[in-house]
């Protein structure tokens, strides 16, 4: 039963990462680097959960909406953003615009997978399908959007690079805040969550398509390899 539960917790994250990896038909990102990004995302789960636990125990926030929506969304996306900024952005393997999508998804899914394991160990495998459909997939899509803007920023001129790096944080924070706000609706949340998830998938896949287009432009500028 334990192995089944762990498998159910890990499978959605690996499936989504494989999906975005296989969509990159023009270039192949080293799997080792992607795995490292996934592990970085998994590691940051623990300081995030620790900070959230301490602030909750200390009752640092009197406003429930600010605590559960604004703060939670911001700190989770900030740590993912920080990992990419500090560790991955200058990595030699980050060598085309689509790589941002892959690294963003990998870091986010590392975080989402550990969070999912902890949740299912606490509340049981009955929650596995809903967790895969909502938290895991939404984190993946937030990561795709974050990575898209990182890819745009890395391969843009210096004068607009900072704007894209800032958007890499701002865009997923806004999406995450919207997602958590809908969760606060409790029994009515599905009426808003379903259209939001459709929008989120559409928006993220549009960024994937645009990243492919930027990749084509990038490769054409580089010319044929000798």
Buried (B, 14 or more C-beta within 10 A) or exposed (E): EEEEBBEBBBBBBEBBBEEBBEBBEEEEBEEEBBEBBBBBBBBBBEEBBEBBEEBEEEEEBEEEEEBBBBBBBBBBBBBBBEBBBEBBBEBEBBEBBBBBBBBBBBBBBBBBBBBBBBBBEEEEBEBBEEBBEBBBBBBBBBBBBBBBBBBBBBBBEEEEBEBBBEBBBBBBBBBBBBBBBBBEEEEEBEEBBEEBBEEBBEBBBEBBEBBBEBBBEBBEEEEEEE
